[in-house]
Amino acid sequence: MIPVPALRQVVQLAADLPAAIATTRDFLGLHRGFSEEEGMAVLGFEHEVLAIDRTFVEIVAPLIPDSSPGRMLARQGESGYMVVVQVDDLDGVVERGRQLGISPVMRERLDGNPISQWHPRDLGTLAEIDQIDDDRGWHFCPELSDTGSTAVVSNIVGADVAVKDPAATAARWAALLGTSIPDGATTVPLAVGELRFIDMTGGGRGLASAEFARSTADPDRTGRPDRNSEPDRTGRSTTICGVRLTITEQESR
């Protein structure tokens, strides 16, 4: 099982879903992902989740203007949409949230696993905090994980979230997750990955960038031929849906 708390997924909001998927797949060396069309359509959007190894990139686009992603797209254009963190005790997270004076805007079960979503005004970005109780490892698995590729990158190692008060937001996240950080710190280290909070001066609020560890494993853990001819993209970055994606030397935990 993956150690927790873990940064499992970053989500980007696109105006043109096929174009954003194609660009992301090309840059990160990923295969075609998984989509749950019927369930997502009920919520007013379409999506695709791209698998790496233990972490995932999801891209969403509104089907109708009167939906959460539709309103956000109209308000600020393409952008980061959400970060998703896995924990081992969602009840504990919710209780700590109550003590902080915040609560999830959504709490339910997805395929038997407790999940929750939290408002951007409380955590700096729309955030999903989930507990996985079954042995499939993550949502939509194993169908999703079977599509994974480590040809270019091995996993997400960090996400930057732009906020008005980085230190205060980092402290709130740490308290919510039941960990501690030094006074004034703006990074919350997790068992897998880290959340970093940056000043939003001159830019929008929310998920601003994601960092990926370069791959040191076999080109493709699925056994499929590697479709990428470029073996090492360390240091390269690009902006997709308003989110800066960077491939780094940092090893994934």
ZIMO-V984031 format. One record per residue. N is the residue number from 1. RES is the residue in three letters. PHI is phi in whole degrees, -180 to 180 (none if undefined). OMEGA is omega in whole degrees, 0 to 359 (NA if undefined). NEAR is the number of other ideal C-beta (glycine too) atoms within 8 Angstrom. Layout:
N&RES&PHI&OMEGA&NEAR + N&RES&PHI&OMEGA&NEAR
This chain:
1&MET&none&181&3 + 2&ILE&-74&176&10 + 3&PRO&-68&182&7 + 4&VAL&-128&1&10 + 5&PRO&-71&185&11 + 6&ALA&-135&171&13 + 7&LEU&-79&187&17 + 8&ARG&-100&190&14 + 9&GLN&-157&168&13 + 10&VAL&-118&185&15 + 11&VAL&-127&180&14 + 12&GLN&-116&181&19 + 13&LEU&-105&186&15 + 14&ALA&-116&170&13 + 15&ALA&-86&181&6 + 16&ASP&-122&186&7 + 17&LEU&-61&181&12 + 18&PRO&-58&181&6 + 19&ALA&-66&181&8 + 20&ALA&-66&178&15 + 21&ILE&-63&182&13 + 22&ALA&-61&181&8 + 23&THR&-67&180&10 + 24&THR&-66&179&15 + 25&ARG&-60&182&12 + 26&ASP&-66&183&7 + 27&PHE&-69&184&12 + 28&LEU&-94&178&14 + 29&GLY&71&186&14 + 30&LEU&-106&176&14 + 31&HIS&-85&172&12 + 32&ARG&-59&187&5 + 33&GLY&-99&185&12 + 34&PHE&-127&175&10 + 35&SER&-135&179&9 + 36&GLU&-113&194&8 + 37&GLU&-63&186&7 + 38&GLU&-65&182&6 + 39&GLY&-65&180&7 + 40&MET&-71&180&12 + 41&ALA&-62&177&10 + 42&VAL&-60&181&6 + 43&LEU&-88&175&8 + 44&GLY&92&177&12 + 45&PHE&-146&173&14 + 46&GLU&-116&186&11 + 47&HIS&-159&166&12 + 48&GLU&-148&178&12 + 49&VAL&-107&181&14 + 50&LEU&-104&184&16 + 51&ALA&-98&170&15 + 52&ILE&-102&175&17 + 53&ASP&-125&177&11 + 54&ARG&-100&182&10 + 55&THR&-128&193&13 + 56&PHE&-144&174&11 + 57&VAL&-118&178&16 + 58&GLU&-114&176&13 + 59&ILE&-122&182&16 + 60&VAL&-122&176&15 + 61&ALA&-146&182&15 + 62&PRO&-72&171&11 + 63&LEU&-90&180&9 + 64&ILE&-135&180&7 + 65&PRO&-63&184&7 + 66&ASP&-88&176&6 + 67&SER&-146&181&12 + 68&SER&-57&178&8 + 69&PRO&-68&179&13 + 70&GLY&-65&179&14 + 71&ARG&-67&180&10 + 72&MET&-67&179&11 + 73&LEU&-64&179&13 + 74&ALA&-66&184&6 + 75&ARG&-78&188&5 + 76&GLN&-137&179&6 + 77&GLY&77&179&6 + 78&GLU&-61&186&10 + 79&SER&-169&168&14 + 80&GLY&-67&186&15 + 81&TYR&-113&188&12 + 82&MET&-163&167&12 + 83&VAL&-115&183&14 + 84&VAL&-126&183&14 + 85&VAL&-121&176&15 + 86&GLN&-98&176&14 + 87&VAL&-129&179&13 + 88&ASP&-103&182&5 + 89&ASP&-150&182&7 + 90&LEU&-67&177&13 + 91&ASP&-58&179&7 + 92&GLY&-64&178&9 + 93&VAL&-62&182&14 + 94&VAL&-64&178&12 + 95&GLU&-66&177&8 + 96&ARG&-65&175&12 + 97&GLY&-62&178&12 + 98&ARG&-59&179&9 + 99&GLN&-67&177&6 + 100&LEU&-87&181&9 + 101&GLY&86&178&4 + 102&ILE&-129&180&11 + 103&SER&-150&180&6 + 104&PRO&-68&175&10 + 105&VAL&-84&177&6 + 106&MET&-146&174&7 + 107&ARG&-146&182&9 + 108&GLU&-157&177&6 + 109&ARG&-117&175&7 + 110&LEU&-118&184&8 + 111&ASP&53&177&6 + 112&GLY&88&182&6 + 113&ASN&-100&180&12 + 114&PRO&-69&178&11 + 115&ILE&-131&179&14 + 116&SER&-151&172&13 + 117&GLN&-128&187&13 + 118&TRP&-127&188&13 + 119&HIS&-72&178&9 + 120&PRO&-58&181&10 + 121&ARG&-66&180&3 + 122&ASP&-92&187&7 + 123&LEU&-124&176&12 + 124&GLY&87&177&10 + 125&THR&-156&168&12 + 126&LEU&-57&185&10 + 127&ALA&-131&173&12 + 128&GLU&-114&178&13 + 129&ILE&-123&191&15 + 130&ASP&-125&173&16 + 131&GLN&-116&181&11 + 132&ILE&-107&184&9 + 133&ASP&-98&184&6 + 134&ASP&-96&186&7 + 135&ASP&-92&179&3 + 136&ARG&-80&172&7 + 137&GLY&93&180&10 + 138&TRP&-167&181&11 + 139&HIS&-60&177&9 + 140&PHE&66&178&8 + 141&CYS&-93&10&10 + 142&PRO&-85&182&7 + 143&GLU&-57&180&8 + 144&LEU&-71&184&15 + 145&SER&-63&179&10 + 146&ASP&-66&179&9 + 147&THR&-91&189&13 + 148&GLY&-66&177&13 + 149&SER&-142&173&15 + 150&THR&-113&181&14 + 151&ALA&-64&184&11 + 152&VAL&-118&180&14 + 153&VAL&-126&183&12 + 154&SER&-102&179&13 + 155&ASN&-174&170&13 + 156&ILE&-75&179&16 + 157&VAL&-114&179&13 + 158&GLY&-170&175&12 + 159&ALA&-138&177&15 + 160&ASP&-102&179&13 + 161&VAL&-119&181&16 + 162&ALA&-85&184&13 + 163&VAL&-143&179&12 + 164&LYS&-72&184&5 + 165&ASP&-130&185&6 + 166&PRO&-58&183&10 + 167&ALA&-66&180&11 + 168&ALA&-67&180&7 + 169&THR&-69&177&13 + 170&ALA&-62&180&15 + 171&ALA&-63&179&11 + 172&ARG&-67&177&12 + 173&TRP&-60&181&12 + 174&ALA&-61&179&11 + 175&ALA&-64&181&9 + 176&LEU&-63&182&13 + 177&LEU&-86&177&13 + 178&GLY&77&177&7 + 179&THR&-121&181&8 + 180&SER&-131&176&3 + 181&ILE&-135&179&10 + 182&PRO&-63&176&4 + 183&ASP&-56&178&5 + 184&GLY&84&180&5 + 185&ALA&-67&180&10 + 186&THR&-119&177&9 + 187&THR&-121&176&10 + 188&VAL&-112&177&14 + 189&PRO&-70&177&6 + 190&LEU&-116&176&13 + 191&ALA&-63&173&8 + 192&VAL&-130&179&15 + 193&GLY&81&178&14 + 194&GLU&-153&175&11 + 195&LEU&-108&181&15 + 196&ARG&-119&184&11 + 197&PHE&-114&186&16 + 198&ILE&-123&181&11 + 199&ASP&-71&183&7 + 200&MET&-85&181&10 + 201&THR&-53&178&4 + 202&GLY&84&180&3 + 203&GLY&-145&181&6 + 204&GLY&-87&178&9 + 205&ARG&-87&172&9 + 206&GLY&114&182&13 + 207&LEU&-59&184&17 + 208&ALA&-107&181&12 + 209&SER&-157&177&10 + 210&ALA&-137&183&14 + 211&GLU&-116&183&13 + 212&PHE&-123&176&15 + 213&ALA&-76&176&14 + 214&ARG&-64&183&13 + 215&SER&-77&172&11 + 216&THR&-121&183&5 + 217&ALA&-96&173&8 + 218&ASP&-57&186&5 + 219&PRO&-53&185&8 + 220&ASP&-149&185&11 + 221&ARG&-70&179&9 + 222&THR&-83&182&9 + 223&GLY&88&177&4 + 224&ARG&-80&176&8 + 225&PRO&-61&177&4 + 226&ASP&-71&182&9 + 227&ARG&-92&181&7 + 228&ASN&-106&180&9 + 229&SER&-86&182&3 + 230&GLU&-90&188&6 + 231&PRO&-77&186&4 + 232&ASP&-142&179&5 + 233&ARG&-113&182&10 + 234&THR&-54&179&8 + 235&GLY&90&180&8 + 236&ARG&-82&177&8 + 237&SER&-146&177&8 + 238&THR&-154&178&8 + 239&THR&-112&179&7 + 240&ILE&-129&182&11 + 241&CYS&55&178&11 + 242&GLY&76&181&11 + 243&VAL&-110&179&14 + 244&ARG&-81&177&10 + 245&LEU&-106&183&14 + 246&THR&-130&176&11 + 247&ILE&-101&189&15 + 248&THR&-122&175&11 + 249&GLU&-73&185&7 + 250&GLN&-55&179&8 + 251&GLU&-82&178&8 + 252&SER&-78&178&13 + 253&ARG&-92&NA&7
